[in-house]
Amino acid sequence: MIHDVDLRDLQVNVDERGELTEIWRDDWEFYEGEDEPDMSYLSISYPGVIRAWHRHHRGQIDHFVVPHGRVKVGIFDDRDESATQGELDTFVIGEESMQVIRVPGDCWHGFKVIGDQKATLINFPTNLYDYEDPDEQHLPYDTDQIPLDWEAPTYE
């Protein structure tokens, strides 16, 4: 796995009323030593939509959870001083695989909705979004700079 990327299984508690899943707890080792999130947002994307690539340069860490639908998350490490420079990680998360992914913001990252239903992605970034001066650098989803073909099938 890419240096600084982490994955945590989430416990889904089910009873006759439905489900409850905790997605952020200060007492989890997973978040130890990190700033708490400064904000949270959710995005809803349609089947087949690709939201990639972007990265941050001001220390932001993202934490992705997908409570509805399924997405393939791609993370590419091109950090100069990283032990995993040049590596690519992909993860499929969502309803059948309730996990949270810690994404170092200075790695290129994005996702694609897989399957035939909309997906809801919740993010807990450690920095506030600055509307006047966004901390985002973008590349097109099909760039030659990142070795991921979003259209290739994913096998778990």
N, C-alpha and C positions, 0 to 999 in steps of 0.2 A: 504494500500500500504506500502511497505517496507520503513523504514526511509531513507531519502536522495534520493529515486527514485522519479522521476517526469515525467509527460507526458504532452505534449502540442500539441493541434490540430494545424495543419498548414493550412493556407489559400491557396487554389489552385485558381489561377486567370486564367480563360479560355476565349479565344476569337477565332476568325476564324483562327488564326495562330497556335494555340496550347495552351500550358499551361505554367505558370510560378509560381513557389512556392519558397518563401523565407524560408530558413532553419536555418539561423543564423543571428540575429541582436543584436548588443550591447545594444539597447534600450529596449529589451524585459526583463521583470522582471524575466522570466524563467532562464536567465543566470546571474542575478544580483549577484555580489560578487564572481564570478568565474574568474579564469584566462581565457584568450581567448585560443582557441585551439592552440597548438604548431604545429599541422600538420593536414592533412586530408587524408583519403584514401577511396577507394571503393573496395569492394570485390564482385565478381560475383560467385554465387553458383548454382549448378544444382538442379533440383527438388528432394526432399527427403533428401538432404545433411544436416547433423547435424554438426554444429561447436560448440562444447561444451566439457567441461567446462573449464573456465580459470578465473583468477583474478589477480589483481595488488596490490603491497604493497607500492608503492612510491607516493601515493596521486593522481594517475590518475583518471580522470572522463571521461567516454565515453559518446558520444551523437550519437545515432543510428537513421538514417532515411533510409527508403526503398522506392525509387522512382519507381522501377519496380519490379513486382512480389509481393509475400507476404511471410512473415516469422512469426514464433512464437518465441518470445524472452522469455527466462527464466532467472529469477534473484533469487538467493537464498542467504539469509542473515545468515551467521554464525559468524558474528562479535561479540566478547565477550561482549562489552559494549553497544550493540545496543538494543533499545527498541523493535525492531522487530526481534530479534535473532530467528532463526529457521523458519522464514516465507519464503514462495515461492510466487513470482508474475509471471504471464505469461501475455503476450500481443500479439495480432496479429496486425501487422502493414504492410502497403504496399499501393498499388495503390488505393484501395477503402477506406483506412483509413490512410490518410496522417498525421502522427504524428511524433514527435521526442521524444525519450526516453532518460532521463538522468540516466546513470548507474553509481553508485558509484563503482569505480574500485576494491575496496576491498571486494565486494560481488561477489560470483561465478556467471558467466553469460555466455550465449551462445544463439544460435538460430538454428532453423530448417526451411528449405524452405518448404512451404506447397503449394499445388496446382501442376499444371503440367507445369509450366514454370520456367525458371531461375529467380533468384532474385538478385537485385543489392542492397547492403547495403553500405551506406556511413557513416563513423565514423569521428567525430571531437574530438579526444582525447586531453586532456589538457597537456599531456607530449609527448615529442619526443620518438620514438621507438629507443632503444639503441641496435644496432646489436651485440655489443661486450658483453653486459650484459643485456639481455632482462628482463623486469619487468613482468614476467609471471609465474604463477604456474598453472599446468594443472591437471585435472582429466578426466577419460574417460566419454563419454556422458552417459553411462549406469551405472555409479557408484551407489552403495547403500547409499552413504553419502548424496545424494540429492534426495528428494522425487518427482522427475518428470519422468514420462514415456513419452518420446518423441513420442512414437508410438500411444499413446491414442489420440482419436479425440479431436479437439478443438471446443468448442461451444462458439460463441460470443453472 
